[in-house]
Amino acid sequence: MATLICGSFAYDTIMVFEDRFKNHILPDKVHILNVCFLVPEMRREFGGCAGNIAYNLHLLGGEPMPMGTVGKDFQPYAEWMDRCGVNRRHVTLRSGTYTAQAYITTDMDDNQIIAFHPGAMNEAHVNKVGDAEGVDLGIIAPDGRQAMVEHAEQFFQADIPFVFDPGQGLPMFDGNDLNNFIRQAAFLTVNDYEGELLQERTNRSLDSIAADLQALIVTKGAAGSVIYADGKRLNIPAAKVSDVADPTGCGDAHRAGLLYGIAHHLDWETTGRIASLMGGIKIESHGTQNHSISRSELETRFVENFGYQLAA
């Protein structure tokens, strides 16, 4: 089952400041702030929600078709996708732009200062869902606002079930926008903070929202997740991990697990556990696409964590 993944591609430049921001930022002088942080450690990672989800779904043996817009600097990322065997037929180059960029500086207290340049992502609406053939399932992940609105409508009109994953893009939408996404989507996934914001913006409870969907999934970090489906509330445990190296990208890995379970018509208890395990595997590695796992390793870890065999 081909899964169309509409979302962003980005380069994440991650720098570590070996001190604490609070030691260099004077609270009574922020109106004239002028600081420079020495960052001897730096790395550049391939990221963006579409890229991350596609990478993880490919690890699971799914058939991801990521769709997004990128800039003139995309060649190293393109070569990485080719090495990984991830389809990039619907990755569109926009000349004169850069691929979206996130510049992240982290201090010793894990505080972060982030500068984000959307670049080509702002033109993601040039891609159309109808350009992709043989699509049975989709996801709307964070992307340009216009693209998220138009792609949701295109999935809906084509009668292709999709997951709405607003993520950090949720604040771009008001209650009417969000209720329209809920009407169009088959599935919706948010973290617990986004779930609170979703309720506030729509003036609806999670139970009310779930009633309009096949499933609503709320992730809760180390506390696992909750799936509202078929009138039930399922508590899904978090997977055990050997090391908490880097939580960045865990949500995208979790989304890939959800897509895999939905595509293979698995029950929600199993689908949620696959998603939980993928998030756990990701958190053990730095970066969003540096982890890897074989099918046999995945099945072994699934049994170790949840006590039964993964059939699909």
C-alpha positions, 0 to 999 in steps of 0.5 A: 500500500503506497503512502503519500507523505505530504510535509517538509524537508529540512536541514537541521544544523545542531550546535552545542554551547558548552555553558548556560545561556542564563550565564550570558543573557542579562534579564534586565538588558534583553532590550539591547541583547547582543550576544555571541555563543561559541559552539565548538560542536556542530553537526548537520542532519537530514530532517523535515517531517516528510523526510523523517516519516518516509525514512522510518516507514521505509525501515518498517518495510512500508511504501512511502512516497514523500511529497515536498518542495526543496531548494537548490542546496538539496543534492546531498539530501537527495543522494542520502534518500537514494542510498536509503532507497526512499522514493523521491519522485514527488520531491519538487525542486524550486529554483532560487530558494534554499531547502528549509533550514533549522539552526539549533543551539543547545546549552548545558541545561538543554535549553534551545535557541532556534532560527528557522528559515522555511525557504522552499517549504513555503511553495509546497502547495505547487505539489498536488495529491493527484500527481501521485498514482496508486496512493491508498493512504496519506498523511498531512505533516507540518508544511507550508500553511497553504499546502496543508490546507490544499492537500487535505482538501485534495485527499478528501476529494480523492476519497483517500484516507489520511492522517492529520498531523499538525505538529508545530504547525497547529498554531497557524490554524484557528478553530474553524480551520481545525474543525475542517481538517477533522471533518476531512481526515480519517485519523488525527495525531497530536502530542499532549500539549498539542491536544490541549491547544486543539481542544482550546481552539476548537472548543471541543473535548478529545472525545468529541473530536474522536467521534468524528474520526476513525482514530485520535492518537495522543502521544505522551512521551515516556508515558506512552500514548492514548488512542481513541478509536471505536468508542474506546480509550486505549492506553499504549505503553512506551517502549523500553529504551537503552539510552535517551540520546536525542528526542528530536524526530521521535514524533515522526518515527511514531507517525511512521509506525501508525501509518504502517499499522493502518496500511496493514489493517492491524488492530489499534493495540498493535498499531500503537505499540509499533509506533511506540517502539519506533519512537523508542528506537529513534530516541536511542540515536542522535539525529532524525535519520541515523538509526536503523533496525532489521525486521528480525531485530524489530520483531525481537524487540516487539516481543520483549516489550509487549509480550506477543509476536508481531504478525505483519 
